[in-house]
Amino acid sequence: MEVILCQDIATLGKTGSVVKVKDGYGRNYLIPRNLALAATKENKKAMEVRKAKLAAAYEEKRKEAEALAEKIAKISCTLVVEVNEQDKLYGAVSEADIIRGLEQEGYQFERKDLVIEKPIEELGIFEVGVKLHPEVIGKFRLWVTKK
């Protein structure tokens, strides 16, 4: 059975893709949950129109995310942490600590959106990314200083 996906499904494909699935999976799971439509000529034409609208909206959101990434690049967040006599942190700086620091600066992000390449376990200046869009990651500077 061929179906047209109405949503992105990780194991099958992206919205608007025509994929071949087993009959029972399509009839009993995908179609009743409005995850897919039967691949008829009418549905294919309707999906092409919908796909064009979705592509335009996707591009607009990407441009907005790029503009926000430029603003984020100007952010400088400072975290004050406790250290021992050798200036070593007692633990790593967590995502929750970074989120709290950003909230104090007046910015709202979620933990899942942070992109940290390696754990922050020392004093210094680090670049932390924020996933704004599947194609756009904004980066800001994080200063980790001692009390």
Secondary structure, DSSP 4 states (H G I P E B T S, - for coil): -EEEESS-BTTTBSTT-EEE--HHHIIIIITTTTSEEE--HHHHHHHHHHHHHHHHHHHHHHHHHHHHHHHHTT-EEEEEE-B-TTS-BSSPBPHHHHHHHHHHHT----GGGEE-SS-B-SSEEEEEEEEEETTEEEEEEEEEEE-
